[in-house]
Every structure is written in structure tokens, then in C-alpha cells.
Amino acid sequence: MPAGPNGSASPGRRRFLAVGAAAVGAAASAQLWLPGAARAAEAPLPEGVFSLGVASGDPLPDGVVLWTRLAPEPLAGGGMPDRVVQVEWEIAQDERFRTGVRRGTAQARPEYGHSVHVDVRGLRPGRVYWYRFRAGGRLSRVGRTRTAPQPLSSRTPLRLALASCQNWQQGYFTPYADMYAQDPDVVLFVGDYIYESAPSATALRRHEGSGEPYSLVQYRNRYAQYRGDPDLQRMHAHVPWVVTFDDHEVDNDFAGEIPQDPDKQTHAAFVNRLTAAYQAYYEHMPVRTTSIPNGPHIRMYRRFRFGRLARLNVLDTRQYRSDQATGQAGAHDPSLTMLGAEQKRWLLDSLHGSDARWNLVASQIMMAETDLLPGVGKKWYYDAWDGYQAERNALLAEFRRVRNPVVLTGDRHLTMISDLREDFADPASAVVGAEFVGASVSSGGDQDQAAFHAQWDPLKGDNPHWKLIDAHRGYHLFDIRPDAVEARVRVVDTVRKPKATARTLATLRVSDGRPGVRPA
């Protein structure tokens, strides 16, 4: 069934490269590929209509979402005529499309920025496929994707890349070049795909426009600029992505329908901004049509299955949260919620009903404690789970009854790898899981490592659950097997140049049945 809140999904590794005979039973909009089949009548379109590339996402054992957006003038609203355009798509067993599997026609509609989201079904589990689009006499680049393994598969390994926080103005997206070389089965992106900040005259790469985006056209232009990065575009075309958003896709540190600066943005104005931001997000992400926004609301929390090896629960920690606390008493307030009642029930049902060896939780916001005050007392970031401690502690207590919970996080612009304890107020409380806060792709730029450690190392004694902290740019790469999750922290030497040298900073492991993180 679709990978909505009750769906399942998963991709597979090189072990699934062999592709068999053409599958049958495609989705209603598709048909078997017949070489030489007549194409729909085409009206000519400008060159560069596929300037934003192609992508795939939300993989299932029998299907995947294929994405593109027609935009010959990507930084000027798209540049498409105000009419529906027919877009042909095809998916094949080989890169040269000699053995077709499915083909069909989708509509690129102006009200959705001429984006295309094709939910292809009838594919075979654990296989690699190639795909492309054609419109108005123009042909897109070729993309590659993978379907999930068989639902009952339990021993097929999975390679997952965790990425977040890519600020155009603060650096090139060089970590994606190394990620491409590592060839993961799926990319999990947990937020801050764009930044809403105004252009800076001193930025390494200046944002388009003249200020922050507020309207739909302005958000479209900002996404189009980011989508133009060659390393990001190539990675999207290489493997399927599973995505969710954090704050900068809309407005820094927003909570529900409350902006960061309510004295400057009225509620009505911010609702309009949310509506524009969520629509632009949908238009540029390889997600199913179940995520089409309804005004200032978009359904993004959902789950994916990688056989019986792993279940991935993707959270939305922005739309349903209470406004941030402003002091320590508020951080302990049991009425504050990060998830909202419905999403929290959904998550607990998913965790307790799972038959997977590994139960992964994609949380945009850091779950482990960050005590910023050396010595006696506590000081927290209230935008993170530290600001919602009653709900966090209740969730961590539930982790004791969940097999191998591992939380995958972004937001912090740092690598922060931690044990998850049932009660961070008691350092002797039980370890119930592990959390990997991934390094940012470019946000923060090339940090001064000596200055970082001078600031953060004195806090290690107050945060004994930290296993590794670091300030390089990069991503995390996970090899998930039945016996263990092996995590490699991949970092680059710079994001200030279009090319960079990558290396493994550290390798850590979470073992089956042993909560917490250990050196590999």
C-alpha cells in the first residue's frame, strides 16, 4: 500500500542488481513498454526544460515515486507556459532502455509548478531500474532507482546515508560527491533542504532574490536554485531519497502556526507563508501525492519497511508541536508536545507493532540531552527535545520495549553521537537506544576545529552520554545488517571549493540486543 503513515517502503543494495523479466500489474496510469509505441502529440518546449534534473523517492517493494519539474527559467518562476503539459515517463531494466518495463504519461500542471510525481507500481522487489522523462520534444537525463526488498526478507543488508542542513550561502554541497561514490541504497534527508535567509553580499554563494521568501513563486525560486547544485542533482538521480522537513524550509524555529517572530508576522500572514512553503516543498520533493498540501498543512510523517531488517519511522517535529518553552519550568511542562497526540499514537503503534530487527526513527531535532552549562545546573536549547522533556522521557521509557531503536537526526550542524538514556537527569539510568546526529552538508561552512573543541570539550563531563562530537561538514553512512548497525562518519576537508577530499572520521557500531553506541 502507499507509503503514507501506514505504508511501508525500502530499497536494497548491490545485492539486488539483477533484474528479471518485465513485471506485470502496473498502476492504472502505466502500461507495459512497447518499443516504438506512438507518443502523444507534443508542443515544442524551450531548451533546459529539465534543468532541475530528476529524482526518485519513497521506495516500496513493488514501486517508487519518480519526480521531475519542468523549469526552463528556474530562477524566474519556472518559465513554463500557463497550461497543462503532457510528460511521458519510462522505466527500464537497463541504462540504455533496451528492455522496457513500464511507461506512461503524467500531467505537469501549472498550479503545481509543472512538477511531476509518478507513483510507479508493478515493479519487482530489490531491483535496480533506470528511468527518464520526455516533454515537448525534450528528453531528461537518465535516473537510477531501487525498489525495496521482499517484505519477508530479513538478511539482505541495507546501506543508508543520513544528510541534513545544506545552506547554499555557506558552502558547496561537496559531501554529495563522496556519497555518490559510496553508493548507498537510499538517502534519508531530515531537514533544512533550503534556507529561507535573505541574500548576503559576503556569502560564498549568494541566495537568489532580494530577501526572504514569502510567496509561492519566491519559494519556488529558492528551491530551484538549490536544485541546480550539480552534486545534489547527481545524487538525486542516483538512488531514491526519503525526505522530511525542519524549520528552514519555512521560517527559522517556527512551531506549528507560530513564527519565530510573531511580533513581525501576523498569524494570517504566517499561514499564507506556510501554505506557499509547503506547496513549494511538495513540488520539489520525490514524494507521493498523499503529501499534496491542504493549505497550511502537509502530511509528512510516514513509515517504510526494509524487509524484516529495518523499519524507518519518519517524523514531523514542526507542524504539531507546542510553542517552545522559554525557561526550565516550561521544558518540564507535561502539556507541551513535540509530536502532537495523533502522530505520537502513530509512532508508538508502529514501534510496538514492528517485527523488524532495527527500528529507526528519523527525528529532525536532537533527542539526547545537550547540557550547555559546565558544572552544577542545566542549560538547554528549547527548540530541541530538551524543551519537551516530559514527552521525550515518556517516549524513551517506551523504547525499553522496542527492539533496537536508533534515532537519526539533523539540525545541529554537528556530529553528535549519543546513548539515549531513559532519564538524562539520572546518568545511571538505563541506556535504551542510540542517536546519530548527522553532520551538516554545508551549513556552518568550514568551522575552526580548534575553536569548536575549546568550546564543546569542557561540556563532555556534563554530557556523559555523548560518544562523539565533531564540527566537520559531511554525512553519516550506515551499513545495517542483522547483527549490527555500523556507522561511518564521512567528512570533507572543505565546502568552500567545488571539489573536496573526503575521509572516514570515525566508525561506530550498535549491536543487536545491546542498546547504545560503541567503537567499531
JOSUL-V6691 format. One record per residue. N is the residue number from 1. RES is the residue in one letter. PHI is phi in whole degrees, 0 to 359 (999 if undefined). OMEGA is omega in whole degrees, 0 to 359 (NA if undefined). D_CENTER is the distance of its C-alpha to the mean C-alpha in Angstrom with 2 decimals. Layout:
n res phi omega d_center
N RES PHI OMEGA D_CENTER
N RES PHI OMEGA D_CENTER
This chain:
n res phi omega d_center
1 M 999 184 20.87
2 P 303 182 17.84
3 A 277 170 14.52
4 G 276 182 14.96
5 P 305 180 15.68
6 N 249 181 18.32
7 G 273 175 16.97
8 S 220 179 16.14
9 A 198 178 14.28
10 S 174 173 14.02
11 P 248 180 14.66
12 G 231 187 17.44
13 R 264 180 18.73
14 R 307 177 21.70
15 R 301 183 23.83
16 F 253 190 23.02
17 L 294 182 24.12
18 A 294 180 27.35
19 V 244 183 27.22
20 G 272 181 30.11
21 A 294 181 31.96
22 A 303 180 30.44
23 A 282 178 29.01
24 V 236 176 30.55
25 G 81 182 29.64
26 A 289 175 26.97
27 A 300 188 25.53
28 A 300 184 28.19
29 S 277 185 27.09
30 A 252 175 27.31
31 Q 210 177 30.35
32 L 299 180 31.39
33 W 286 177 31.40
34 L 241 180 34.99
35 P 308 179 35.85
36 G 81 179 37.63
37 A 301 182 36.59
38 A 294 177 37.44
39 R 266 175 34.75
40 A 295 178 34.63
41 A 300 185 36.58
42 E 242 169 34.64
43 A 266 183 35.28
44 P 302 176 34.72
45 L 238 182 31.62
46 P 296 172 31.31
47 E 295 179 30.14
48 G 77 183 26.58
49 V 294 177 25.40
50 F 256 184 22.39
51 S 298 183 21.70
52 L 268 175 17.94
53 G 81 181 17.65
54 V 226 180 16.16
55 A 203 172 12.98
56 S 224 182 12.35
57 G 192 177 9.93
58 D 46 186 10.34
59 P 288 175 13.24
60 L 240 176 16.34
61 P 299 182 19.54
62 D 242 183 21.26
63 G 191 180 18.76
64 V 198 175 15.65
65 V 269 173 14.55
66 L 254 187 15.83
67 W 228 162 15.08
68 T 201 173 17.11
69 R 219 179 18.67
70 L 281 185 22.29
71 A 202 178 22.89
72 P 292 174 25.96
73 E 237 192 26.00
74 P 298 182 22.34
75 L 264 179 23.28
76 A 229 178 25.95
77 G 84 179 24.31
78 G 117 177 23.90
79 G 79 180 27.60
80 M 268 174 27.86
81 P 294 183 30.95
82 D 279 179 30.83
83 R 205 175 31.02
84 V 287 180 29.17
85 V 240 177 28.59
86 Q 281 181 28.64
87 V 239 175 26.03
88 E 276 175 26.81
89 W 227 175 24.30
90 E 213 180 25.17
91 I 225 189 23.72
92 A 221 179 25.87
93 Q 277 185 26.52
94 D 221 185 27.16
95 E 294 181 26.06
96 R 265 175 29.33
97 F 62 176 29.07
98 R 279 179 32.43
99 T 240 182 31.41
100 G 287 181 29.63
101 V 239 181 27.96
102 R 216 171 26.86
103 R 209 178 27.29
104 G 185 179 27.31
105 T 232 177 27.24
106 A 239 178 24.75
107 Q 258 172 25.51
108 A 265 189 23.85
109 R 259 181 24.97
110 P 297 181 25.63
111 E 292 174 24.51
112 Y 243 175 20.89
113 G 65 184 21.20
114 H 57 173 22.25
115 S 274 181 18.78
116 V 231 176 18.86
117 H 232 182 16.85
118 V 256 178 18.83
119 D 267 184 18.39
120 V 280 177 20.42
121 R 236 180 22.21
122 G 81 177 25.08
123 L 272 182 23.47
124 R 262 183 24.32
125 P 294 172 22.23
126 G 62 183 21.01
127 R 237 173 21.80
128 V 261 177 20.75
129 Y 228 174 21.37
130 W 241 184 21.67
131 Y 214 176 21.38
132 R 199 180 22.46
133 F 235 176 23.50
134 R 218 178 26.87
135 A 207 175 28.08
136 G 54 179 31.33
137 G 80 180 32.47
138 R 253 181 29.36
139 L 243 180 27.25
140 S 282 169 23.59
141 R 294 178 22.47
142 V 270 175 21.87
143 G 251 177 18.48
144 R 237 180 18.04
145 T 216 178 16.09
146 R 224 171 16.61
147 T 269 179 17.38
148 A 287 174 17.14
149 P 289 177 20.25
150 Q 306 181 23.06
151 P 303 181 22.40
152 L 267 179 25.26
153 S 294 182 24.32
154 S 236 186 24.25
155 R 243 179 24.86
156 T 284 182 22.58
157 P 295 181 20.44
158 L 227 173 16.70
159 R 249 184 15.03
160 L 237 175 11.35
161 A 255 179 9.81
162 L 254 181 7.76
163 A 224 177 6.93
164 S 190 165 7.02
165 C 60 179 9.92
166 Q 241 181 11.43
167 N 267 183 14.71
168 W 304 187 16.76
169 Q 285 186 19.99
170 Q 257 176 19.67
171 G 166 172 19.13
172 Y 285 183 18.39
173 F 268 185 15.16
174 T 297 179 17.32
175 P 302 181 15.07
176 Y 292 177 13.63
177 A 296 177 17.25
178 D 289 178 17.56
179 M 301 178 14.35
180 Y 302 181 15.92
181 A 294 180 19.11
182 Q 281 173 17.73
183 D 51 176 16.61
184 P 290 176 13.92
185 D 280 182 13.79
186 V 205 173 10.06
187 V 254 173 7.04
188 L 254 180 4.35
189 F 251 190 2.04
190 V 251 168 3.87
191 G 128 184 5.88
192 D 65 176 8.86
193 Y 291 171 8.07
194 I 238 170 11.81
195 Y 238 185 14.64
196 E 270 183 17.35
197 S 293 180 20.12
198 A 290 177 23.30
199 P 300 178 24.44
200 S 244 181 26.12
201 A 294 182 29.23
202 T 260 183 28.63
203 A 290 176 25.03
204 L 297 174 24.42
205 R 230 188 22.76
206 R 282 173 23.75
207 H 299 174 21.63
208 E 290 176 23.11
209 G 82 183 25.16
210 S 240 180 27.53
211 G 188 176 25.60
212 E 290 175 22.55
213 P 284 174 21.19
214 Y 229 183 22.55
215 S 267 179 23.31
216 L 299 180 21.37
217 V 298 180 22.81
218 Q 294 176 21.86
219 Y 293 176 18.16
220 R 301 180 18.37
221 N 296 180 20.06
222 R 294 177 17.57
223 Y 298 181 14.64
224 A 298 178 17.20
225 Q 299 181 18.08
226 Y 295 180 14.67
227 R 296 179 14.38
228 G 280 179 17.75
229 D 296 187 16.80
230 P 294 180 18.16
231 D 291 177 16.07
232 L 295 182 12.74
233 Q 296 180 14.54
234 R 292 180 15.93
235 M 291 176 12.81
236 H 299 183 11.42
237 A 278 188 14.92
238 H 261 182 15.11
239 V 213 177 12.81
240 P 289 177 10.58
241 W 245 167 6.79
242 V 242 190 5.08
243 V 236 165 2.81
244 T 210 185 4.62
245 F 249 172 6.95
246 D 240 187 9.48
247 D 273 190 12.95
248 H 288 170 13.28
249 E 294 178 11.96
250 V 233 187 15.28
251 D 200 184 17.56
252 N 308 172 17.62
253 D 58 177 17.91
254 F 289 180 18.49
255 A 224 182 19.13
256 G 62 178 19.39
257 E 253 180 21.84
258 I 249 179 23.10
259 P 284 177 22.39
260 Q 298 185 22.73
261 D 233 183 26.21
262 P 297 176 27.84
263 D 286 181 31.11
264 K 249 178 29.88
265 Q 236 177 27.76
266 T 294 179 29.54
267 H 299 180 27.86
268 A 298 180 28.59
269 A 294 181 27.24
270 F 288 175 23.95
271 V 299 176 23.60
272 N 297 179 24.13
273 R 292 176 21.49
274 L 302 181 18.91
275 T 301 179 20.07
276 A 294 184 19.66
277 A 294 181 16.24
278 Y 292 178 14.74
279 Q 294 179 16.57
280 A 297 177 15.47
281 Y 298 179 11.77
282 Y 302 183 12.65
283 E 299 186 14.84
284 H 249 183 12.40
285 M 244 179 9.49
286 P 277 181 10.36
287 V 238 182 10.70
288 R 285 180 14.10
289 T 291 172 16.82
290 T 296 179 16.66
291 S 260 173 14.13
292 I 300 184 16.81
293 P 294 171 17.47
294 N 245 184 20.83
295 G 62 183 21.88
296 P 274 181 20.12
297 H 226 178 18.17
298 I 216 181 15.12
299 R 267 183 14.27
300 M 239 179 10.63
301 Y 284 187 11.37
302 R 194 182 12.04
303 R 232 179 12.73
304 F 226 178 12.85
305 R 247 173 15.83
306 F 250 188 16.42
307 G 59 173 20.13
308 R 265 179 21.77
309 L 286 187 20.15
310 A 211 170 16.92
311 R 240 181 15.37
312 L 247 177 11.77
313 N 258 183 11.77
314 V 262 185 8.72
315 L 265 169 10.32
316 D 237 183 10.98
317 T 259 179 12.94
318 R 243 190 14.15
319 Q 291 191 15.96
320 Y 251 185 18.27
321 R 280 169 19.18
322 S 286 175 22.66
323 D 300 184 23.53
324 Q 298 173 23.28
325 A 294 178 26.38
326 T 242 179 28.73
327 G 197 185 30.54
328 Q 293 178 30.76
329 A 298 179 32.51
330 G 296 180 29.72
331 A 297 179 27.15
332 H 264 184 29.26
333 D 295 182 29.75
334 P 291 180 29.09
335 S 278 180 28.60
336 L 282 180 25.38
337 T 229 172 22.17
338 M 268 190 18.49
339 L 258 190 17.53
340 G 81 188 20.51
341 A 297 184 22.96
342 E 293 180 21.52
343 Q 293 179 17.99
344 K 297 177 19.73
345 R 298 179 22.08
346 W 301 181 19.43
347 L 296 181 17.67
348 L 295 177 21.11
349 D 299 180 22.26
350 S 293 181 19.36
351 L 294 184 19.95
352 H 283 179 23.70
353 G 265 185 23.83
354 S 280 172 21.79
355 D 254 183 23.76
356 A 278 175 21.10
357 R 293 182 22.02
358 W 240 179 18.73
359 N 246 185 16.93
360 L 265 178 13.42
361 V 235 176 11.99
362 A 270 181 8.49
363 S 242 183 10.04
364 Q 300 190 8.96
365 I 249 184 12.68
366 M 300 182 14.95
367 M 267 180 17.07
368 A 294 181 19.87
369 E 291 169 22.66
370 T 236 178 23.09
371 D 271 185 26.83
372 L 269 184 27.61
373 L 249 178 31.37
374 P 295 177 33.40
375 G 83 186 36.11
376 V 292 178 37.15
377 G 96 182 34.96
378 K 226 172 31.28
379 K 215 188 29.07
380 W 232 164 25.46
381 Y 275 185 22.53
382 Y 279 177 22.75
383 D 283 180 19.31
384 A 275 179 17.86
385 W 299 175 18.87
386 D 300 178 22.22
387 G 273 182 23.02
388 Y 223 194 22.73
389 Q 289 180 24.64
390 A 296 179 26.49
391 E 292 178 23.48
392 R 299 182 21.78
393 N 297 177 25.07
394 A 294 178 25.50
395 L 293 179 22.11
396 L 295 175 22.95
397 A 296 177 26.34
398 E 293 180 24.81
399 F 301 181 22.96
400 R 297 181 26.49
401 R 254 181 26.77
402 V 243 180 23.46
403 R 282 172 23.40
404 N 49 175 21.37
405 P 284 178 18.66
406 V 227 182 16.03
407 V 260 181 13.54
408 L 242 197 10.39
409 T 224 174 9.88
410 G 231 170 9.40
411 D 77 195 11.65
412 R 280 184 14.84
413 H 64 180 14.89
414 L 222 164 16.65
415 T 275 177 16.60
416 M 222 184 17.99
417 I 251 192 18.53
418 S 220 160 20.60
419 D 284 173 22.53
420 L 261 180 21.93
421 R 257 182 25.41
422 E 298 180 26.71
423 D 213 183 28.28
424 F 290 174 27.53
425 A 288 179 30.89
426 D 238 182 32.51
427 P 300 179 31.59
428 A 268 181 33.52
429 S 291 188 31.47
430 A 294 170 29.85
431 V 281 186 26.69
432 V 243 181 24.52
433 G 181 180 21.23
434 A 225 176 19.10
435 E 227 175 16.22
436 F 242 173 14.34
437 V 269 187 13.19
438 G 283 174 11.70
439 A 297 177 13.50
440 S 284 176 12.35
441 V 292 180 12.22
442 S 215 185 15.14
443 S 298 185 15.48
444 G 98 179 18.88
445 G 63 178 20.26
446 D 278 184 22.64
447 Q 283 173 23.66
448 D 284 186 27.15
449 Q 293 179 26.71
450 A 296 179 30.20
451 A 294 178 29.68
452 F 300 184 26.44
453 H 290 176 28.26
454 A 296 180 31.31
455 Q 279 191 29.34
456 W 263 182 27.18
457 D 300 177 29.37
458 P 297 180 31.98
459 L 270 184 29.47
460 K 297 180 28.98
461 G 295 178 32.09
462 D 271 179 30.76
463 N 228 186 27.45
464 P 295 179 28.76
465 H 282 178 25.61
466 W 294 176 23.82
467 K 255 178 23.92
468 L 201 172 22.52
469 I 229 184 21.71
470 D 198 185 21.23
471 A 238 174 20.47
472 H 284 173 19.75
473 R 277 179 16.81
474 G 160 182 14.69
475 Y 199 176 12.12
476 H 247 180 12.80
477 L 240 185 13.84
478 F 246 169 14.78
479 D 256 187 17.63
480 I 256 179 17.99
481 R 233 179 21.56
482 P 301 185 23.80
483 D 271 186 25.54
484 A 193 166 22.85
485 V 251 177 19.39
486 E 258 184 19.96
487 A 246 174 17.58
488 R 249 175 18.21
489 V 271 181 17.40
490 R 263 183 17.35
491 V 232 177 18.53
492 V 245 183 20.10
493 D 280 179 23.44
494 T 198 167 22.60
495 V 239 180 20.29
496 R 268 176 23.41
497 K 229 182 24.33
498 P 293 179 22.72
499 K 239 182 23.39
500 A 213 175 22.86
501 T 257 183 23.90
502 A 252 177 21.48
503 R 204 174 22.55
504 T 269 180 21.73
505 L 285 182 22.42
506 A 200 174 22.58
507 T 233 182 22.16
508 L 232 185 21.94
509 R 217 167 22.26
510 V 244 184 21.92
511 S 263 179 24.73
512 D 303 177 25.12
513 G 81 179 27.09
514 R 234 183 27.06
515 P 301 177 24.64
516 G 109 187 23.59
517 V 249 178 22.83
518 R 224 175 25.54
519 P 299 180 26.21
520 A 284 NA 25.90
